[in-house]
Amino acid sequence: MLNIIATSSPASDDLWRWFSAQRAISEAITAFEDAGSGLLPLVEASEWQADGVRALHALIIDLKDRTMAEVGVLNSRLWELEAAGRS
């Protein structure tokens, strides 16, 4: 009788970890992109001349820029992970 249930092997565990890491990074990129796009309307809405609101406006722009920088870092990690999977 043939056993059709594949046994676990180190290679399949490594492949599973690779796919899991790739999925986690992709989900993080999506979350950062969503957060960054959510900040865009706030940039326009907070563009006032009062000192307090001007400071808030600058903070929102800084948060948007930092969020997009994280997306860049995560994209780099994703590319590295994909390259590692091809080798």
N, C-alpha and C positions, 0 to 999 in steps of 0.2 A: 504494500500500500504506500502511496506517495504522501509525504508530509507537505502540504501546501502552505503552511504557516512559516514564514521566513524567520529565522533566528536573528537575534540582535547581534550586530557586529560593530567593532570600533569605527569602521568607516561609515556605517549608517548613523551612529551617534554623532560623529563629526558633521555629517551632512545635515542632520537635524539641528544641531547647534548653529550651523552656518545659516540655515533658513530662518531660524528663530531670531538670530541677531539681525539679519537683513530686514525681517518684518518689524522688529522693534525700532530700528533706526528709521525705517520708512514711516512708521506711525509717529515717531518723534518729529520728523520733518513736517509731516502734515499738521501736527499740533502747533508747531512754531509758526508755520505759514498762516494758519488760521488766526493765531494770536496777533501776528503782524498785520494781517489784513483788517482785523478788528480795531487796530490802533489808528488806521488811516483816517476814518471819519473823525476821530478825536483830534487829530492834528488840525484839521480845518475848523472844527468847532471851538477849539481853544485858542485860536489866533486872535487875541484881543490885545489892547494896549495897557491894561492894568498890570502892575508889577506881579501880583500874585498869579494871575492867569497866564502871564508871559512865562513865569517860572514853570507852571504846570505844562504849558505848551512845550517848553524846552525839554522837560522830563519825558513827556510822551514821545517826542522825536528821538530822544536818547534810547528809550525802551524799544522803539520800533527798530532803530539801527542795530541795537544789541541783539534783538530777536532775529533779524535777518543775518547777522554775523554768525549766530548759532546754526542757522539753516545751512550756511556755507560750510561750517565745520562738520556738521552731520552729513552733508553731501560728500565731503571728502572721505569720511569714515565709510560711507556706503560704497564709494568707488573702490576704496582699499579692500573692503570685504569682498566685493565682486571680483576684483583681480585675484585675491587669494583663492576664491572658489574656482577660478579658471585654471589655476596652476596645480 
